[in-house]
Amino acid sequence: MNREEKAQVIEDLAGKLRSGSAVLVDYQGINVAQSTDLRRRSRESGVEFVVAKNTLAKRAADEVGIEGLTEFFTGPTALAFSEDPVASAKLMAEFADQVETFVLKGGLLEGGRILDEADIVALSKLPGRDELLAQLLGAIRSPIAGLVTVLNAPLRNLASVMSQVADQKQAQES
């Protein structure tokens, strides 16, 4: 890899570290089938899985000004980037549970917060962005639906009374 290619890799990694969250893993010991499965699941989840040289990843972290992340760049390191921090944490934690040699190292949360392995596991147990949005929408919708029901009740009651009066008049005329 020449100097220009290294500079491009550092720039790409720095951009990804600036814009979102990352989970760092030790992928040593996974076989080709497991690697293929992980990459497929990553694509499906909107997670970008990148294997990076530690020296280049350290330079990218230094360029962005993230302190504390460089301690995780030892041994084989891969990074999982995602706009939704829960998505990457869930996927990597699930895979670590399934594959004994796949180890969570730590990570980065938007805003520069450094996460250890326990933080990644805790983050993976939270509902994802889509689930949270659905819950929020349900919470907003529920009072509105109740209000509509309450507002419709007098009209429904009036229609019922009118129907009963019409039935009584018809019965009296017969």
Secondary structure as GFF3:
##gff-version 3
##sequence-region A 1 174
A	DSSP	alpha_helix	3	19	.	.	.	ID=ss1
A	DSSP	beta_strand	21	26	.	.	.	ID=ss2
A	DSSP	alpha_helix	32	45	.	.	.	ID=ss3
A	DSSP	beta_strand	48	51	.	.	.	ID=ss4
A	DSSP	alpha_helix	54	64	.	.	.	ID=ss5
A	DSSP	three_ten_helix	70	72	.	.	.	ID=ss6
A	DSSP	beta_strand	78	82	.	.	.	ID=ss7
A	DSSP	alpha_helix	85	98	.	.	.	ID=ss8
A	DSSP	beta_strand	103	109	.	.	.	ID=ss9
A	DSSP	beta_strand	113	116	.	.	.	ID=ss10
A	DSSP	alpha_helix	117	124	.	.	.	ID=ss11
A	DSSP	alpha_helix	129	173	.	.	.	ID=ss12
###
